[in-house]
Amino acid sequence: MRKQGFIFHDERGSRWPRFKLLATVGIFLTIIGLSLFIFSLFVAPFIDQPDSFKGIKSKIRSHDQSLKLPREHQVDHRALQRMLDKNQAAPVLKPSHGAPEIRSAFFYGWDDAAFRSLEKHKELLTHLCPEYLSFTDAAEGIQEDADSNLDRISEMATMKLMPVLSNLDGSNRIPGGVEYLSQAGAEEKKDFIIDLLNRLKKVKASGVVIDWEEVDAGSDNELSTFVAEIATELKSEGLETWLCITMDASFSNWDFEKLVPHVGRFIALLHDQNGETDKPGPIASNDWVDGWLQVINNCSKPEQWIASLGCHGMDWVVGSTEAEEISFPDAMSRAGNAGCQDLRFTDPEKNATFSYFYDNKEHDVWFLDATSFANHWNSAREFGFAGLMLSHMGGEDPSIWKVIAKEGPTTASDFTETIPNMEAITSIGYGEVVSLDPTTTDGRRQFSDAPDGTISCKYLAPPAYPTLFRLSATSPDRVTITFDDGPDPDWTPGILDILKERGFKAVFFIVGQEAELYPDLIRRIVAEGHEIGNHSFTHPNLAETPTSIIRLELNATQRLIESLTGVSTTLFRPPYNADSHPSKLEELVPIGVAQSLGYMTILEKIDPRDWQDIDKEELLTRIKRERPKGNIILLHDGGGDRSATLEALPSILDYLQERGDQA
């Protein structure tokens, strides 16, 4: 057999060195490419924010006091004066009933700030009154609030539970259901009471707080008769009935002679002297509160009454009908950020007030604090009231709890100068485009006892809280539809078809890993004139994610958008936490990280929850109900079955066009 060499035999021995050289260069280039790729994920691309967003914080400022024109605030005592004239003044005789004082609070189950306050102060309360039940339509019956979190409340609460039964639909009072039932036959009333009893027993309540406002009492005061019947039946089952009474002209609609033997407690709502539909003015001035205490003393038994005392503020836009109810931290944040020099505690009203400008609009703010709370409770005690109600828990001046804990009258010496920075998130302005200032500091104020026996307060420096500065749409008629969690081959094409047919532009907040799977859909979104926003790469809860991973999520998605479309985005929306009013500090972390990378965070006020098992009619109904709240609608084109969204979209666009809205 003839001897032969290997087929790939290299007699000169040069092939192997060349191969090693090429392999080394290839490996080197691969390492460089991989390093650059990884580097690009961790190093943020340049994002140029709009000038209007960069200067958002500078939009707030205080008045130039030399240019400010004097403006009288609104003080309307006509309803109060009529009641004083109608009822002969009775001497104030504080009863010595010896019963322990009631210390209660209204409570919103959707408010995390309320839960934080409850955890700290639950031992000081005897009763808790969560917003839980509503009755607005006799055909629909009693409705339970899905956001009441009653299970969570029951786990924490050590006091008696007194759920509220209101006639509220959202923020609107609906009197029709109550008016109908108060005129109805005995059988319908009986069915209602049985239903109410069963719902109260289910949650192991000690009774109910009836808060029916703006209701016609009837020609023979059937409303009072109906409430008395409810209270009688509940009492036979060992449950109490408390009845809220507004301090206005409707006070005289109630037949107290008929109600007193049956209703356990009456709650005097002593915090609505000037509200959202009124002109700027004190929320509960001292003479207004004292006047209504005298009215109650003249026509009823004060020992059967609870004083509901406010702890909130009102922010009016001067010259318009706009007014916003705000918390004590909100009031402090607005005064501090504006650098207000006119923050003052007024006499004789004993309410605090200041003015500021934001986004070229003038604002007047009045708010209640621990000083007004102490003055009002001291007065109610003098009249012999059975207890107090904090309205509402969660946004209060933290020093209020010193008043609630005090066994006797509160004086200036009971307070400390420091206003502690509580765990709160504050807000300035309207709208769903937000910028975060995370600054936190304590504040300072001085208390003093006034010659008339009341307490006065001087604010030296407001505390600072993490603050969201907001930008709103340029017009109330501007509306933006946004779609989250896509793209999805089952739903995104159909949505795009409808939008194209109707000439409507939207914003798609995309998930990076979905965009990687369906790049043609991303290109189509951009080609058809829609905006793209960053919704992270894997859709985690960024509030529970390390900041380094948040950066990686956003950078990876941005790089993918750039590679697929040739454009970048400045828009970001955090997964799971798109609501325009974050309530947990950890929800601010992704907003802060995104802002540091140059993004504008886009939240929402209109969330019809299309991810729930609802039909297209219910989806449209929810949008109609929530449209007045904001300008950005949250829908989904991915993340699940979006057939209801796809089916409802034409009707949604019809509704918006009928309103005269513009994209």
Helices and strands as residue ranges (DSSP letters): H 15-42, H 51-54, G 57-59, E 60-62, H 78-86, E 102-107, H 112-121, G 122-124, E 127-134, E 143-144, H 150-156, E 160-161, E 164-166, E 168-169, E 172-173, H 176-183, H 186-202, E 207-211, H 222-236, E 240-246, G 249-253, H 256-259, E 265-269, H 286-299, G 302-304, E 305-310, E 313-317, E 323-326, H 328-338, E 344-345, E 352-358, E 361-367, H 370-382, E 387-391, H 400-405, G 412-414, E 418-419, E 426-428, E 433-437, E 443-449, E 455-461, E 467-471, E 480-486, H 492-502, E 507-510, H 512-517, H 519-527, E 531-534, G 542-544, H 547-565, E 571-572, G 585-587, H 588-596, E 600-602, H 616-626, G 627-629, E 632-636, H 643-659
